[in-house]
Amino acid sequence: MTEVVRGATGILGAATELVRGATTSPRRSSRRADSTRFLVMRPAVVRSTLARSFDRSLGTILGAGLVLAGLNAALLPLDGPVGHILALFPLVFLAFLGAGLRAWYRRPSNRIGALILFGGFAVWLGSMQNTDVPVLTAVGTIGATLILAVMVHLLHAFPSGRLQGPVSVATVTAGYVTSLVLQAPRYLFDPNGPAPSLVIADLPGAVALGGRTQQFVGAAVMLATAVVLLRRLVRADHPRRKVLAPLFAYGVLAVLFIPLGSLVLGPVFGIPPAIRAGLQLLVLGGIPVAFAYGTLRGGFARTGELEELGTWLGASDGTRPALAQALARTLGDPSLTLSFWVPRRHVFVDERGVPIPTELGPDRAVVVIELEGRTVGAIHYDSLLIGDPELVRTAGQVIAIAVDRERLTAELRESHRALRRSRERLVDAADRERRRIAQNLHDGLQVQLVLLALEAQQLANAPATASAAADRATRLRQGIDAAAADLRQLVSAVMPASLIEGGLGAAVEDLVDRMPVPTTLALDIGERMQAPALESTAYFVTAEALTNAVKHSGASSVSVRLVSEDGWLRIEVCDDGVGGANAGHGIGLRGMTDRIDVLGGYLRIVSEPGDGTRIEAGLPCA
């Protein structure tokens, strides 16, 4: 770290020694070429006017970059003793050019692609000090270490392309000052430097002081960069960390390896200068590929410009994806979500009408969408991935009309959910009242009848009771017993004790045991269900189906099946009766249909005349 910029009178310390003995000295380089692949990239199905203009602009940049690469190859002494090393400069520049154009094309709203292209220009500029043209040599010497500052900028700006926070802004600014300002004493006050035409005085002390200052500031820049990147890794979730960790590690190592490699590879490992220079250039060439790959993979998927989103809105409903998906793809944030404003309840809901929490998680931000002065929705997005809220706000304005339409749909769904919840509460209240009545009849009136029957029997058995009175007391006891039996049947019809005490399984088993015709039961519903309304509805549906089989179908055998699977309680009752059942006829079947509909279930009745009846019902129990 002490030599972050030292030896960078050019971009590579080792290359300085190597080329100086030939004709010039190699410095910095660029990235790997992928430009031909860019030309054959498959375009989007629909491209707006703005998108086509953007494509032409990138094509112009590509053409200018190829011209610069050709000029670079023509001016560098490739036929000299180190020509095979200098030949890496245009290749590295092309790598920057191809990776930057691809990243910019895939994510127009992100600045990473432009930063990669700027890094390629810095490599090209640094390589010019190895030419025989004095002006280009001087310019290349001035910008020899610019690529190091650009690499630090890339590390701080990834993935949104914008610097996040004052620490990053200060660190990147210090990086550019180190590369451009603190580098100046090396060529302004050293007559033996790479660009004698720039020397204004021979001041060895100023050169030494400038070098030490450059080392100190460079070390501080790298230390601050390491701290910032480590904090981002700690705060990132696991999927994003898988992308950021290797990219940050490679970027930091490259920033250190390029200026310091010659100090370690030569004295420690004895690697020749030519090989050291080649290794430094190869490491540099991996930078644009790594950043472009990180920008386009994982959570940093393809985006399109906002006009493409407007073009999407004009597509047919049968061919376009969901609104939130299109917006997420446009802005390049797969975690992006849309919410819709329900004014009568003053709450945001999702597309299903479910209210969403108002508090924001870490690194999450929200932009409200307005249409004609009224709130229609909001966009929730990753503030680290999308650094410019104005971009999100502009996207919201583009889709405001579509969001308003989706809002009305979401509000309708929310109203439907509220209606369902209201009906469920009514069913719950009715069931609770039935349970209360059944409990009161069982514990109150039935107990009184039992006591009266016992008293009548004691009166009939008393020795002092006359024969006629004893007979009347016995008949009274029998009448009370019959009334108690009727009361038990009434209680069972209101809410059977087996359902209250033993749950759905025990109640259905009791139903089957009391059937007057042979009945088979297949029961696989697991433990007792937590929702009383679900148990009572399933019980009454089964009871009504069995009643229909006995009273109306004239069945000689019945089968019952209850099973809980995939979050549904499925009920099936089949008989071999005369058939002809219709859900639209009969109070029992209509009541069964209403109860099932309240809970969001379904009912199917297959009852062909002469072919028996099969009743299938499903209730959500997840």
LOKOLBA-238947 format. One record per residue (C-alpha): x, y, z; residue in one letter. Coordinates in steps of 0.25 Angstrom, whole numbers, plus 5000, padded with zeros to 4 digits. Each point is the difference from the previous one (the first is absolute). Layout:
<pts>
X,Y,Z,A .
...
</pts>
This chain:
<pts>
5000,5000,5000,M .
5012,5009,5002,T .
5002,5000,4985,E .
4986,5002,4995,V .
5005,5010,4990,V .
5015,4999,5001,R .
5007,4994,4988,G .
4988,5006,4992,A .
5006,5010,4993,T .
4994,4991,4990,G .
4989,4990,5004,I .
5010,4988,5002,L .
5012,5001,5008,G .
5007,4988,4994,A .
4996,5005,4986,A .
5008,5013,5002,T .
5013,4993,5002,E .
4997,4990,4988,L .
4997,5010,4989,V .
5009,5011,5004,R .
5012,4991,4995,G .
4993,4998,4986,A .
4993,5013,4996,T .
4989,5004,5010,T .
4994,4994,5012,S .
4986,4993,5002,P .
4990,5006,5010,R .
4986,4997,5001,R .
4990,4992,4992,S .
4985,4997,4996,S .
4990,4989,5000,R .
4997,4988,4992,R .
4993,5001,4987,A .
4985,4995,4998,D .
4996,5010,4990,S .
4996,4990,4989,T .
4991,4993,5010,R .
4994,5014,5002,F .
4996,5002,4986,L .
4993,4987,4999,V .
4992,5002,5013,M .
4986,4995,4999,R .
4991,5013,5001,P .
4988,5001,5008,A .
4987,4996,4993,V .
4995,5015,5000,V .
5010,5011,5000,R .
4995,5015,5001,S .
5006,5012,4993,T .
5008,5004,5012,L .
5005,4985,5001,A .
5004,5000,4986,R .
5007,5014,5002,S .
5007,4994,5012,F .
5005,4988,4991,D .
5006,5010,4990,R .
5007,5007,5010,S .
5006,4988,5006,L .
5004,4996,4986,G .
5007,5013,4998,T .
5008,4998,5013,I .
5003,4986,4995,L .
5006,5005,4987,G .
5008,5011,5007,A .
5005,4990,5009,G .
5005,4991,4989,L .
5007,5012,4993,V .
5007,5003,5013,L .
5004,4985,5002,A .
5006,5000,4986,G .
5007,5013,5002,L .
5005,4994,5013,N .
5006,4988,4993,A .
5006,5009,4989,A .
5007,5009,5009,L .
5006,4990,5010,L .
5013,4994,4996,P .
4995,4986,4998,L .
5012,4995,4992,D .
5009,5004,5011,G .
5006,4990,5010,P .
4988,5001,5010,V .
4990,5001,4989,G .
4993,4988,5004,H .
4997,5007,5014,I .
4996,5013,4994,L .
4990,4992,4991,A .
4992,4998,5012,L .
4996,5014,5002,F .
4990,5001,4988,P .
4995,4986,5004,L .
4997,5005,5014,V .
4994,5013,4995,F .
4991,4992,4991,L .
4996,4992,5012,A .
4996,5013,5007,F .
4993,5004,4987,L .
4992,4988,4998,G .
4996,4998,5015,A .
4996,5014,5002,G .
4991,5001,4988,L .
4993,4987,5004,R .
4998,5004,5014,A .
4995,5014,4995,W .
4991,4993,4989,Y .
4994,4991,5010,R .
4998,5010,5011,R .
4998,5014,4994,P .
4996,5006,5013,S .
5013,4995,5007,N .
5013,5008,5000,R .
5009,4987,5001,I .
5001,4998,4985,G .
5004,5015,4998,A .
5010,4998,5012,L .
5006,4988,4993,I .
5002,5008,4987,L .
5006,5011,5007,F .
5010,4990,5006,G .
5003,4995,4986,G .
5003,5014,4996,F .
5010,5002,5012,A .
5007,4987,4996,V .
5001,5005,4986,W .
5005,5014,5005,L .
5011,4993,5009,G .
5005,4991,4989,S .
5003,5012,4991,M .
5012,5003,5008,Q .
5007,4988,4993,N .
4999,5007,4987,T .
5010,5008,4992,D .
4991,5012,4999,V .
5004,5011,5010,P .
4987,5006,5002,V .
4993,4986,5002,L .
5011,4996,5009,T .
4998,5012,5009,A .
4985,4999,5000,V .
5002,4985,5004,G .
5009,5003,5011,T .
4990,5010,5006,I .
4989,4989,5000,G .
5009,4988,5003,A .
4994,4997,5013,T .
4986,5004,4997,L .
4995,4986,4999,I .
5003,4997,5014,L .
4990,5012,5004,A .
4990,4994,4990,V .
5001,4986,5006,M .
4997,5006,5014,V .
4988,5008,4995,H .
4995,4987,4994,L .
5001,4993,5013,L .
4993,5011,5008,H .
4989,5002,4989,A .
4996,4985,4998,F .
4989,4996,4997,P .
4992,5013,4998,S .
5011,5008,4993,G .
4998,5011,5010,R .
5008,5003,5012,L .
4993,4997,5013,Q .
5003,5009,5012,G .
5010,5011,5003,P .
5011,4990,5004,V .
5000,4994,4986,S .
4999,5014,4993,V .
5012,5004,5009,A .
5008,4987,4997,T .
4998,5001,4985,V .
5004,5014,5000,T .
5012,4997,5007,A .
5003,4989,4991,G .
5000,5010,4988,Y .
5008,5010,5007,V .
5010,4989,5003,T .
5001,4996,4985,S .
5000,5013,4993,L .
5005,5011,5010,V .
5009,4993,5009,L .
5006,4993,4988,Q .
5005,5014,4994,A .
5013,5001,5008,P .
5005,4987,4993,R .
5000,5007,4987,Y .
5001,5014,5003,L .
5012,5000,5008,F .
5008,4988,4995,D .
5008,5002,4987,P .
5003,4985,5000,N .
4985,4997,5000,G .
4992,4994,4988,P .
4996,5014,4995,A .
5012,5010,5000,P .
4991,5010,4992,S .
4991,5002,5012,L .
5012,5003,5010,V .
4999,5014,5005,I .
5011,4999,5011,A .
5010,4990,5006,D .
4995,4998,5014,L .
5004,4986,5005,P .
4994,5004,5014,G .
4987,5003,4994,A .
5000,4987,4993,V .
5003,4992,5013,A .
4989,5008,5008,L .
4990,4998,4989,G .
5003,4985,5000,G .
4998,4999,5015,R .
4987,5008,5000,T .
4995,4992,4988,Q .
5003,4987,5008,Q .
4993,5005,5012,F .
4988,5005,4993,V .
4999,4987,4992,G .
5001,4991,5012,A .
4989,5008,5007,A .
4991,4999,4987,V .
5002,4985,5000,M .
4997,4999,5015,L .
4988,5008,4999,A .
4995,4992,4987,T .
5003,4986,5008,A .
4991,5005,5012,V .
4989,5005,4991,V .
4999,4987,4992,L .
5001,4992,5012,L .
4988,5007,5006,R .
4992,4998,4987,R .
5003,4985,5000,L .
4996,4999,5015,V .
4986,5007,4997,R .
4998,4993,4987,A .
4990,4988,5000,D .
5006,4986,4995,H .
4996,5000,4985,P .
5006,5014,4999,R .
5013,4997,5008,R .
5003,4988,4991,K .
5001,5010,4989,V .
5007,5012,5008,L .
5010,4991,5007,A .
5008,4995,4989,P .
4999,5013,4992,L .
5005,5009,5011,F .
5011,4990,5004,A .
5005,5000,4985,Y .
4999,5015,4999,G .
5008,5003,5013,V .
5011,4990,4996,L .
5001,5006,4986,A .
5001,5014,5005,V .
5011,4995,5009,L .
5007,4990,4991,F .
5002,5010,4988,I .
5008,5010,5007,P .
5007,4991,5010,L .
5002,4988,4992,G .
5013,5004,4995,S .
5005,5002,5014,L .
4996,4985,5004,V .
5001,4992,4987,L .
5014,5004,4997,G .
5008,5001,5013,P .
4992,4989,5007,V .
4997,4990,4989,F .
5011,5003,4990,G .
4990,5002,4989,I .
5005,5007,4987,P .
4995,5014,4997,P .
4994,4996,4987,A .
4991,4989,5007,I .
4997,5010,5012,R .
4995,5010,4990,A .
4992,4990,4993,G .
4993,4995,5013,L .
4997,5014,5004,Q .
4993,5003,4987,L .
4992,4987,5000,L .
4995,5003,5014,V .
4996,5014,4995,L .
4993,4993,4989,G .
4991,4992,5009,G .
4995,5012,5007,I .
4989,5004,4989,P .
4996,4986,4998,V .
4998,4998,5015,A .
4992,5013,5002,F .
4991,4998,4987,A .
4998,4985,5005,Y .
4996,5005,5014,G .
4991,5011,4994,T .
4992,4990,4991,L .
4999,4988,5009,R .
4993,4996,5013,G .
4991,5011,5006,G .
5005,5010,4989,F .
4992,4996,4988,A .
4997,5007,4987,R .
4993,5013,4999,T .
4995,5008,4989,G .
4998,5015,4999,E .
4987,5007,5005,L .
4994,5002,4986,E .
5001,4985,4998,E .
4991,4999,5012,L .
4990,5009,4993,G .
5001,4991,4987,T .
4997,4988,5009,W .
4987,5007,5005,L .
4995,5001,4986,G .
5002,4985,4998,A .
4987,4990,5000,S .
4996,4995,5014,D .
5002,4986,4995,G .
5015,5002,4997,T .
5006,5009,5010,R .
5004,4995,5014,P .
4995,5005,5013,A .
5002,5015,5003,L .
5009,4998,5012,A .
5008,4990,4992,Q .
5002,5010,4988,A .
5004,5011,5010,L .
5010,4991,5007,A .
5006,4996,4987,R .
5001,5015,4995,T .
5006,5005,5013,L .
5009,4988,5002,G .
4995,4996,5014,D .
4994,4987,5001,P .
4996,5003,5015,S .
4991,5012,4995,L .
4985,4999,5004,T .
4988,5008,4997,L .
4989,5004,5010,S .
4987,5007,4998,F .
4993,5010,5008,W .
4986,4998,5005,V .
4995,5014,5005,P .
4988,4995,5007,R .
5009,4992,5010,R .
5012,5009,4999,H .
5009,4988,4997,V .
5009,4994,4989,F .
4997,4986,4995,V .
5007,4990,4991,D .
4994,4995,4987,E .
4991,4990,5008,R .
4994,5011,5009,G .
5008,4996,5012,V .
5005,5012,5009,P .
5015,5001,5000,I .
5009,5005,5012,P .
5003,5015,5000,T .
5014,4999,5006,E .
5012,4998,4990,L .
5011,4990,5002,G .
5015,5003,4999,P .
5004,5005,4986,D .
4986,5001,4996,R .
4993,5013,4995,A .
4987,5004,4995,V .
4995,5010,4989,V .
4985,5004,5000,V .
4993,5000,4986,I .
4990,5011,4998,E .
4990,5003,4989,L .
4993,5013,4998,E .
5004,5004,5014,G .
4995,4987,5007,R .
5008,4989,5005,T .
4998,4987,4993,V .
5011,4991,5004,G .
5015,4999,5004,A .
5013,4993,4996,I .
5008,4993,5010,H .
5014,4997,4995,Y .
5015,4997,5004,D .
5006,5014,5003,S .
5014,4994,4999,L .
4997,4994,4986,L .
4993,5012,4995,I .
5007,5012,5005,G .
4992,5011,4993,D .
4985,5002,5006,P .
4997,5009,4988,E .
5002,4988,4991,L .
4989,4993,5008,V .
4991,5012,5000,R .
5001,5002,4985,T .
4996,4985,4998,A .
4989,5002,5010,G .
4995,5011,4991,Q .
5001,4992,4988,V .
4991,4989,5005,I .
4991,5008,5009,A .
4987,4998,4991,I .
5003,4985,5000,A .
5003,5000,5015,V .
4986,5007,5002,D .
4993,4989,4992,R .
5007,4989,5009,E .
4997,5008,5012,R .
4985,4999,4997,L .
5002,4985,4998,T .
5008,4999,5013,A .
4989,5008,5007,E .
4989,4991,4995,L .
5008,4988,5005,R .
5002,5007,5013,E .
4985,5002,5001,S .
4997,4986,4996,H .
5010,4995,5011,R .
4993,5009,5010,A .
4986,4995,4996,L .
5005,4986,5001,R .
5006,5003,5014,R .
4987,5006,5004,S .
4992,4988,4996,R .
5010,4991,5007,E .
4998,5008,5012,R .
4985,4998,4999,L .
5002,4985,4998,V .
5009,5000,5012,D .
4990,5008,5008,A .
4989,4990,4996,A .
5008,4988,5004,D .
5004,5006,5013,R .
4985,5003,5003,E .
4996,4986,4996,R .
5011,4994,5009,R .
4995,5009,5011,R .
4985,4995,4998,I .
5004,4986,4999,A .
5009,5001,5013,Q .
4988,5007,5007,N .
4990,4989,4996,L .
5010,4989,5004,H .
5004,5006,5013,D .
4987,5006,5004,G .
4987,4995,4994,L .
5005,4986,4998,Q .
5005,4999,5014,V .
4986,5005,5006,Q .
4993,4990,4992,L .
5009,4989,5005,V .
4997,5004,5014,L .
4985,5001,4998,L .
5001,4986,4994,A .
5007,4995,5012,L .
4990,5006,5009,E .
4988,4994,4993,A .
5006,4987,5001,Q .
5003,5001,5015,Q .
4985,5004,5001,L .
4996,4988,4992,A .
5008,4991,5009,N .
4996,5006,5013,A .
4992,4990,5009,P .
4990,5010,5004,A .
4996,5003,4986,T .
4987,4995,4995,A .
5000,4991,4988,S .
4993,5010,4991,A .
5010,5011,5004,A .
5012,4991,4998,A .
4995,4996,4986,D .
4998,5015,4997,R .
5014,5003,5006,A .
5006,4989,4991,T .
4994,5006,4988,R .
5005,5014,5004,L .
5014,4994,5001,R .
4999,4994,4986,Q .
4995,5013,4994,G .
5011,5007,5007,I .
5010,4990,4994,D .
4994,5002,4986,A .
5001,5015,5001,A .
5015,4999,5005,A .
5003,4991,4988,A .
4993,5010,4990,D .
5008,5011,5007,L .
5013,4992,4998,R .
4997,4999,4985,Q .
4997,5015,5000,L .
5013,5003,5007,V .
5008,4990,4990,S .
4993,5007,4988,A .
5004,5014,5006,V .
5014,4996,5003,M .
5004,4986,5003,P .
5008,4998,5013,A .
5009,4990,4993,S .
5005,5012,4991,L .
5002,5009,5011,I .
5007,4990,5009,E .
5007,4991,4990,G .
5001,5008,4987,G .
4997,4998,4986,L .
5005,4986,4999,G .
4992,4995,5012,A .
4987,5007,4996,A .
5001,4994,4986,V .
5002,4986,5005,E .
4988,5002,5009,D .
4992,5004,4988,L .
5004,4987,4992,V .
4998,4991,5012,D .
4985,5005,5001,R .
4998,4998,4985,M .
4988,4991,4997,P .
5007,4994,4988,V .
5014,4994,4998,P .
5010,5012,5000,T .
5015,4999,4998,T .
5009,5011,5005,L .
5014,5004,4995,A .
5006,5011,5010,L .
5013,5007,4998,D .
5000,5014,5006,I .
5011,4999,5011,G .
4999,5007,5013,E .
4988,5009,5004,R .
4998,5012,4992,M .
5002,5014,5006,Q .
4989,5007,4993,A .
4986,4997,5006,P .
4993,5005,4988,A .
5007,4991,4991,L .
4997,4988,5009,E .
4985,5003,5001,S .
4999,5003,4985,T .
5006,4987,4996,A .
4992,4993,5010,Y .
4986,5006,4996,F .
5004,4998,4985,V .
5003,4985,5003,T .
4987,4999,5008,A .
4991,5006,4989,E .
5006,4991,4990,A .
4997,4988,5008,L .
4986,5005,5003,T .
4998,5002,4985,N .
5005,4986,4998,A .
4990,4994,5010,V .
4988,5008,4998,K .
5000,5004,4985,H .
5009,4991,4993,S .
4995,4986,5005,G .
5015,4995,5001,A .
5003,4986,5004,S .
5015,5004,5003,S .
5008,5012,5002,V .
5015,5003,5001,S .
5006,5012,5007,V .
5014,5006,4998,R .
5006,5011,5007,L .
5015,5004,4997,V .
5009,5012,5003,S .
5010,5002,4989,E .
5007,5012,4993,D .
4994,5010,5010,G .
4986,4995,4997,W .
4990,4992,5007,L .
4993,4991,4990,R .
4986,4993,5003,I .
4994,4990,4991,E .
4987,4993,5002,V .
4995,4989,4990,C .
4987,4992,5000,D .
4994,4990,4991,D .
4986,5006,5000,G .
4991,5006,4989,V .
5008,5012,4998,G .
4994,5013,4994,G .
5005,5009,5012,A .
5001,5015,4996,N .
5007,5011,5008,A .
4989,5010,4996,G .
4989,4992,5006,H .
4998,4997,5015,G .
5003,5009,5012,I .
5011,4990,5005,G .
5009,5000,4987,L .
4998,5015,4999,R .
5005,5002,5014,G .
5011,4991,4998,M .
5004,5008,4988,T .
5000,5013,5007,D .
5008,4995,5012,R .
5011,4995,4990,I .
5000,5013,4992,D .
5002,5008,5013,V .
5013,4993,5003,L .
5005,5001,4986,G .
4998,4985,4996,G .
4993,4993,4989,Y .
4989,4990,4998,L .
4997,4990,4989,R .
4988,4991,4999,I .
5000,4989,4990,V .
4986,4994,5000,S .
4995,4993,4987,E .
4986,4994,5001,P .
5001,4985,5003,G .
5015,5001,5003,D .
5002,5004,5014,G .
5005,5013,5006,T .
5014,5005,5002,R .
5002,5013,5008,I .
5014,5006,5001,E .
5004,5012,5008,A .
5013,5007,5003,G .
5003,5010,5011,L .
5014,5007,5001,P .
5006,4996,5013,C .
5015,5005,4999,A .
</pts>
